[in-house]
Amino acid sequence: MNEKKTKKLYSCPKWADLPEELLLEISKCLEYSFQVGHFRAVCTSWRSAVSRPPHKRLYIVPKYNPSKNPHMTNIKYIERFVFRLELKEIPPSSSIPPTSFLIAVGKQYGGDGQSQLCLLNPITGSPIPISSIPSFPVEMHLNKFRITVLHQSSLSSIVDTNHYHHTCKVVHLCVPRQLSDGCNPKATAALRESGKLSIQTDRTGKVVLNELMDGLLRVHNLSKPVYHDVVKCKEKWFAVDQYGRGVMVDASLNVDLVTNPLFLPNRNGFSCNHKSYLVKSSRGAELFLVDRYLGQTNYDEQHAATSDDDTKEAVYDMAVRFRVYKLDEEEQCWKEATSLNDQVIFVGDDASFWSFCVSAKDFPGCKGNMIYFIDQFRKAEDGDLPDFWDPLKHEKDYSLGGLHIDNAFLGPIACFPGYTDFFWPPPSWLS
């Protein structure tokens, strides 16, 4: 008898009976407006615990606190997100199989706090005009989808008095010390295109990590570090310089050299013309170092051999090869990864600070063990891809490329038919 009572008592939790103070605590964890919509859809008591989102449609980007200085209109802050959208239900009359789609979205804020939402190229991280994609919906009812946040990154863009744009990758840490309003203050790392990495905290002020590390690393007899990338890893900043040295820094500016130089000048095929990206695995358990080696050409040799025109064309960078390394924390070194297994990595150009990783298992039909990138050597031309690629392929006159790790085949994205269906073109059910 007691067993029957126990089963009856605990067989189905009564979510509607949760105390109001507990609902209030749960609501504080809702960062995205689509999460607010899902929260309010549970039942009447949950709906009354949280106010309605301020928009008719549920945006997938989080709330933003406007700038305290409305006159700083020369500063722009850009939040970039990668989401997985999965259709919850398929209409009975539809033959569309269950599927998932990767979508990249950006939200740009000006110094006045005003924002603008835009679609992003999933390979480059750059804005795409929705007007150039007739099949893409202007707005989506997000309650139709299961939504998962796969990646988030931030940029700041400052226009100086000479109208030059300075772009920085911004990585925030929460300092374990509460302010009077109950919020944790943030410490910020800003990485410039030049490789200068600055860290700003309330306690230490602004510190340039390049200069801080220069004195500690002179034993290697190498030049001052130029940082290629920085990410948040285990509530610390993890940065990598041009020699592959990994450095961890916490919000109190305690610095740990995690890895020694991965490559030295004139050794291990080291080339000055390379770019390193730090990419966390899709589940965040592993940290990859993706190193892209570039080659250069000054002009088209075939054109020069058949033409009397001595004018040299512009110099283009070409992705000659990639090497992928995985951080071994116990041995404190980078180990070359011969396979990514189900992982798929995206890397943009040097100035975009755009790189992320997803799992092919989250996208039915997706092929893993791949890297997608900008092919900065081969110009995109009409006819090399179907028309639905037009919004992506002509960006900056560059083409898009892919690398299959299994056979080390690297080529234009047209060589990988069907591989990209999980992120392009947009599926019909998106609207």
N, C-alpha and C positions, 0 to 999 in steps of 0.2 A: 504493500500500500504506500509506504513512504517513497519507494522508488518511482511509482506512478506520479505522485505529487511532485517529486523533484523534476522529472521529465517535463511535466506540464508547466512548471514554474520557469524553467530555463530553456525550453525548446525554442522560444521566439522572443528576442529582446524587444522591449517596447520603447523604440526610439523616441516616440512622441512624448514619453514621460520623463525625459531627461530634464534635470533642474535648469532653471533659467540661467543661473550663474555659470553652469558648465557650458551651455550653448554660447554664452558670451565669450568664454575663453576659447572655444573652438573657432568662433567667428574671427577672432584676432589673428588666426593663422591663415586666413583667406587672402592671399596676395593678389590673385587674379580675379577679374570681374566675372569670368565664366565660372569660377569656383563659387562665387556668391550666388549665381543663378542656380547651380546644382544644389547648393546648400538650402536655398529657399524652396526648392521643388520637393523636398522630403515630405513635409507635412505642414499643417497650419501653424503649429507652435514654433517650428523652425523658421517658417516664413516671417512670423511676427518678430523673431529675435534679431533679424538683420534687415536693414532698410534696402529698398530696391536700388539696383545700380542706376547711375544717373543717365544711362543711355538706353535707347530703344533696343539696340542690339548689344549683345554681350561681347565686349572687346576681349581679346586674348592677351593683351599686354597689361601689366600691373598699374596701379595708381601711381601718380607722380606728384611730389610736392613742388609747387612753383618756386622759381628763384626769388630770393629775398631782395634782389637788386634788379628791378625791372628795366634799368637803363643799360644792362650788359647784353645788348642785342647782338654783339659780335661773337658771343660764345654760344655754341650749340652742343647739346648733349644728346647722344643717340643710344637708345637701348635696342639691342638686336636679339631676336628669339627664334629658335627653331622648335616647331611643334610637330607632333604626330597626330593626325586626325583620323579617327576610325569611325566608320559609319555604324551607328548603333543597331539600326533595323533596316532591312531591305523590304521595300514595298512588295506585296504578293505578286503583282503583275510584272515585276522587274526581274530581269535575268542577270543583274549585276552581282558578281560574287563578292563575299565579304573581303574588304581590302582596306589598306591604310595608305595614307598619303603624307609626305613630308612637305611642310610649308615653312618658309622663312619670312618673318615680319619685322619691320623696324618702326620705331616711333622716335621722331626727332622733336626735341624741345628747344625753343629759343630762350633767350635770357628773360623774356617777359612771361615765361611759363606756358605759353601757347604751344600746342603739340600738333604734329601731323603724322598720320599713319600711312605706311607704304609697304608694298610687297617687295621682297628682296630676292635677288638672284641667289639660289641655294649654293652655287659654286663660288661666287665671287663676293657675296655679301653686299652688293651694290643695289640701289633702288631700281625697280622695274616699273615703268608707267603702266598702270592697269589698262589704260586706253589702248595699248598695243596688243592686248590679249583679249579679243572679243569674247572668247569662251569663258573667261574668268569672271565669277560673280563679283559685283561691286560690294555686296554685303552678304554675310552668311549667318544662318541661324545656328549658333554653336550648340544649342541644346540637342541637335541631331547627332552630335559626335561625342565620342570619348576622346578627350584631349590630354596629351602627355607633353610636358615640357622637356625637351631633349637637350637644349643648350641655351645659354644666355651670356651675352657679352656687352660691353659698353665702350663707347668712344666719345671723346670730346674734340670739338673742332673750334679753333680760335683763329679769327682773322685779324692780323696785325695792322699797323698803320700803313704798311706798304701793300695791303690787300693780299698778303700771302697766307695761305691756309696751313696751320699747324695741327696735325692730327695726332692724338694720343690714345692709346689703349688704356682704359681705366679699370682697375680691379680693386674692389672694396673688401675690407675685413671689418668684422664687428669686434670692438674692443670690449673685453669682459668687465665693463664698469658702467653702471647705469647712471644716466643723468637724472635731474630732478623730475623730468616728465615720464620717467620709467623706461625710456628708450636707451639702447646701447649706442654710444658714439661710434663713428666709423673712421677707420684709417684707410688712406687711399694711396695706391701706387699708380703712377702715370708713366707709360712708356712711349717715348717719341719715336718718330720715324728714324731719327738719327742714331737711335740705340741708347739714348740717355734715359735712365730709369730713376724717377724721383719718388720719394715716399713722404707723405704728409700725415702727421698725427698731431693731436692736441698737445701732447706732452713734449714731443721732440721737435715740433715744427717741421720744416722741409729739409730733407736729407737726400743727397744724390748718391745712389748706391754705387755708381761707377767709381766715384772718388773714394768712397768708403772701402771698396774692395781692392782698389789699386794698391794700397799699402799692404794689404794682407796677402796678395797674390804675387808680389814681386819675386818670390822665391822661384816661380816658374819661368822667370826671364821672358815673359810675354808682355805685349803692349796692354794698355788700359782696356778693361773689358768693354765691349760694345754689345748691349743686350739685344737679342733677337725676339724674345717673347717672354711673357710673364703670365702665370695663371694662379688661381687660388687652389691650394692643395692642403687638406687637413688643417684648415683654419690658419694657414700661413701663405705667404707669397712664395712661389717657386719660379725662379728666373733662370734663363740659360743664355750664355754669351756666345761670341763667335767661335770659341774653341770647344763648345759643348760642355763647359763647366756649369754644373747645376748648383744653385745657391738657394737656400731657404731662409726667409726672414719673417719674424713675427712682428706683431704690432708694437712691441717694445724695442724693436730694432736689434734683437738678438740674431746674429748671423751665423749660419752653419754652411760650410762648403760640403755639399752632398756628394758631388762627383768630381774627380780630377778631369783634366782636359781629355776630351774624347779623341781629338785629332790635333796635331801640331803642324805648323808650316812645313811644307815639303815632306810630310809623312802621311801615310794612310790615304793617299790620294786627296789630301786637303787642297781645297781651292778657295781663294778669297771670295770668289763670286758664288756664294751659296747663301741659302736662307734656311733657318731652323724654325720649326713650329712645335710648340708644346700642345699635345692633344690628350685629353683624358678619355679613357675608354668609355663606351656607352653606359656602363654601370658605375663608372668613376673609380673602379678598384685599381686600375693600372694607369700609368703615365707613359705616353709615347713621345719620343723625339723624332719628328719627321724632318729629314734633311734633304732639301732640294738643291741639286747642283745644276748650275746654269752654264750654257755656252753662249757665244756671241758670234754674230756674222755682221760684217760691215756693208755688204751688198750682195745682190743675187749674182753668183758667178756665171750662171747660164746667160743672164741678161748681159753681163759684161762681155762675154765671149762673142755675142752676136750683135752687139750694138756699138755704135761709135760714140755714144753718149758717155762721157766720163763722170757724170754726176753720180755720187754714191747715195744709195738709199739710206734711210734711217737704220740705226742699230736696233736689233730686236734681241730680247733674251729668250732662250729656248730651254725648256726643262730637259736636260740631258739624261738625268737619272735621279732616282730617289733612293734614299736609305732610311730604314725605319729601325729605331732602337727602343728598347723597353727598359724602364728604370728598375734595377735590382736594388731594393732598399737595404737588404742585409749586407750585400757586398759593396754597396755604395758605388755603383758603376752603371754605365749604359751597356746593355747587351743587344747585339743586333738581332732583330726579329725577322725570321725567314718566312713567317706567315702571320697574317692578321686574323685568321680563322673567319669568324662571321662578322668582323668589324669592317665598316666602310668609312673612310676618312675623306673629308673635304678640306682643301686649302685654297685660299685666295691669293691675290698678289701681295707684294711686300707692304704696300701702304694700307691695305684693308684690315690687317690684324684679324683675319677671318679664318678660323679653323675649328672643326668640331668632328665628332665621331658618332656614328649610330650603329646599331646592330641590325644585320640583315634579317634576324629572326623576328624583328618587330614589323617587318614589311613583307608579307607573303609574295613570293616570286622574286624578291631582291637577291642579287648575287653579292656575296661577301668577298673579303680579301681584295678590296679595290681601293684606289685613291683617285679622286676627281680633282682637277686643277685647271688653272688658266694656262693655255698654251700660248705663251707670249712671243713665239717665233712665227707660227703659221697664222696668217691672216684668215679671218672668216670670209668665205666667199659664197655668193649665191649658188644654190644648187648642191652644196655639199651636205646639207641636212634638210629634212622636211620643213615645210613652212612654219610649223608650230614652234620651231626652235628660234625663229627670228628675234623674239624679245630678248633672248639670252646670248645668242652667238655673235651679234654685232657690237657688243659692248666694248668700247675702246679699240675697236677694230681687231680684237683678239679672238682666237678660237678657243674652244674648250677641249680639254684632254682627259684621258683616263689611263690608269696603269693597273694591270692585273698582276698581282704579286706572284701568283702561281707560276706563270711562264715569263714574267718580267716584260710582258708586251706593253709598250707605251705608244700611244697614238691618239689621233683626233677622236672625239667622242662618237663620231659617226661609225667608228669601228666596233662599237659595243651596242648593237641593236638590241632593244629589249631590256638592257641593263638599267636604264634610267627611268623606267616607268613609275618607280615609287616616288620620284620627285618632279618628273616632267614627261609629258604634258599633263596639265590638270585633268583629273577624271571628270566624267560627266556628272557623277553624283555629288560633286562638290557644291553645285548650285542647287 
